[in-house]
Amino acid sequence: MNYWKKWKYKHLTLFFISVVFALYLARLEVFHAFLVSLGNWGYVGALISGILFVSTLTVATGAVILVILAEKISPIELAVIAGFGGMIGDFAILRFVKDGLLSELIPIYNSLGGKYIALLLRSKYFRWLLRVVGAIIIVSPFPDELGVSLMGITKIKNYQFLLLTFTLDTIGVFLFIVSVRALISI
């Protein structure tokens, strides 16, 4: 345990372990069946699908659950509840990036010439641009990690981040559900 306390890259190590673990779980049929069964859980399933919908590793499962739930719950209700779940997932990603991963990546970043990029980040226009690009990524059906990271490095306040991601995730889920319904009805 003492070795772990001294280990410089705890968060990077945990990140890679979680990726390997998630890939292992994705191969288990029992786990996959459990995730798909969340579609029968109503609003709780909607909340969990929103959390799953924002991560690269779980976006496909979250999308399947949303499609199943879209048959039982109105699109607006589903979008609001899944948007709230997405906000929770995005905030967890933000906290992980800001609280640990970023501190481990900064020395690597600095060794690659990061001082020039740091000058760019001090510009309020560039920070604003990063927030806009981050918002576009979050509202899109693509996983949110990059958008959350872009917003995180702009030093956005937590309440602004929560409000923005809730709104964007709700819109993104609603557009996804409406698109899937339109494709199914063709």
N, C-alpha and C positions, 0 to 999 in steps of 0.2 A: 504494500500500500504506500510505503514511503517513496518508492520509485514513481508511482503514479502522481504524487504531489509535486515531484520535481520535473516531471515530463512537460516539456515546453509546448507540445502540440496536442493538448487534451481534446479540444473541441474538433479539430481536424480528424483526430483518431476516432472520436465518437461518431462524427459524420460518416466516415467510411465504414465503420462497423454497422451503423444503422442502414446504410445502403445495401451492404451485403446481407444483413438480416431481412430487410424488406424483399430483396430478390429471392431469398430462400422461402419466405412466407408466400410469395406470389406463386411459387411452384407447388404449394400444398393445396390440393383440391378441397380439403376440409375448410381451410381458411378462406378460399375463394367462395365456396358455397355460403359460408357465414356472412361474408361481405355482401353477396347478392341478396341474402335473406333480409338485410337491412331495409330493402325496399318494401317489406311488409310491416315495418315498424312505424309508419306514419310520420309524424312530426319529428320524432327522435331520429328516425332514419334520414329525414331531410337535413337535420342539423349535422349529423355525422357525414352525410354525403357532401355537404358544403365544405367541411373540414378536409375531406379527402380530395375534393375537386381542385384544390389550389396547389397541390404538390406534384412534382414530376413523377414520383414513384407511384402515386395513387390516383392520378387524374382519370385513368380509364375506368377504374372501379367506381369512383365517384360519379362519373358520367353514366355508367350503367344503372346505378342506383337512382339517379335523377330521372332517367328515362322510365324506369319502373314506377317511380313515385308520381310521375307526370300523368299517369293513367288514373290515379286515385285522388290527387290533390290539385286544386286549381293552380295555374301557373304563377299567379301573383303571390299566393300564400307560400308556395314552394320556393319561389325566388327569394322572398324575404327571409324565410327560415334558413335556407341554404346559404344565403348571403351573410347571415349572422354567423353561421358555421365557418364560412370562408374568411370572415373577418377574424375569427378566433385562430384559424390556421395561419393566416397571414401574420397576425401578431406574434404567434409562437415562432414563426420563421424570423421575424424582425428581431425578437428578443435573442434568439440563438445567434443571429448574425452580429448584432450590436454588442451583446454581453460577453461573447467569448471568441467567436470565429474571427471577427474583425481584428481583435488584438493579436491573434496569431498570424494573420495574413499581412499585417502592416510591415513587419520586418522583411518579409519576402517582397512585398510591394516596393519598399524603399530601396532594396538592393537592385531592383529592376528599373530604377530611375523615377520613382514615384514623386519626387519633389516637383517635377514639372506638371504632373497631373494635379497635385495639391494646389498649385497656383491657380489652375483652371477651376477647381472646386470652390475656391473662395469667391468667385464671381457670382453675384446673385442671379444673373441671367442664366448662367450654366446650371446652377442648382434648380432654377425654375424649369429649365429644359429637361433635366433629369427626372423631376417630379412628373412632368407631362408624359415623358416616354414611359416611366414606371406605371402611370395610371393607364396608359394605352395597353400595356402588357397585362395588367391586372384585369381589365375589363374584357380582354380577348379570351378565347377559350384555351389559350396556352397556359401552362403552369406558371405560378406567380413568383417563384423564387427570384428571378432576375429583376422583375419590377419592384418587389419588396426591397431587394438589396439596393437598387438605385435610389429608392426613396429613403432608405435608411442612412445612406451616406450623405444625404442632404440635411441631416439633423432636423427632420420633421418632428414636431411635438407628437406625443402619444395620442392625445385626443384628436388631433387633426388626422393622424394616420388611421385611427379606428373609424372615424366618421367617413373618411375618404374610401377606405377599403370596404366598409359595409356597403356604401352606395355603389361602388364599382362592381363588387362581387354580386350584389343583388341584380344589377343591370346585366352583367355577364351571364348569370344563371338564367335569367328570364329570356334573354336572346337565344341562349342555347336550347332551352325548352321549346320555345316557339319555333325555332329552326327545325328541331327534331320532329315536332308535331307536323310541320309543313311537309317535311320529307316523307314521313310515314303516310300522310294522306294522299300523296301523289300516286 
